[in-house]
């Protein structure tokens, strides 16, 4: 029973800490562009640049 006096406030503090981190990341724009990096990796970059010679 004595363990609950420690574990309940610790779990409540952990939940509020996780919510604070989530909302801080949301305010900083962490979740703004979820599709950009996923689609960027699929783009074809095989075209040579203007300064390089084709082999």
N, C-alpha and C positions, 0 to 999 in steps of 0.2 A: 504494500500500500504506500509506503514511503517513496518508492520509486516513481509513483505517479506525480508526486509533488515536483519532481525534477523533469520528468519526461513530457508532461503536458505543456508547461511553459516553453520548453525547448522546441517541441514540435510546432507550437504556435509561432515562435520566433522564426523558425525555419520556413514556414509558409509565408510569413510576411517578408522575409528576406528574398525568397524566390519571386514573389510578386513584385517587389521593388526592382530586382534585376530585370525582370521581364518588361516592366513599364519604362525603365530607364533605357533599355535597348530599343524599345518601340519609339520613344521620344527622340532618340538619336538617329533614327532613320535606318535601323538595322534591317527592317523587314520591308523596305520600300520597293525594291526591285528583285523579286524572287525568280522571275523568268529570264532575265537578261543573261546572267552567267550560265544558266543551263542551256540556253539557245546559242550562246556565243561559242561554246565548245564544238557545236555541230557545224559551224560555218566552215566552208572550204577555203583554206589559206594557201592553196597550191600555186596561185598566180605569183610570178616573180615580181619583186619590187622594181622600181625604176632604176635603182643604182646597181643592181646585180646582173650578171651575165647568165644566160641559160646555158646549161651543160650539153 
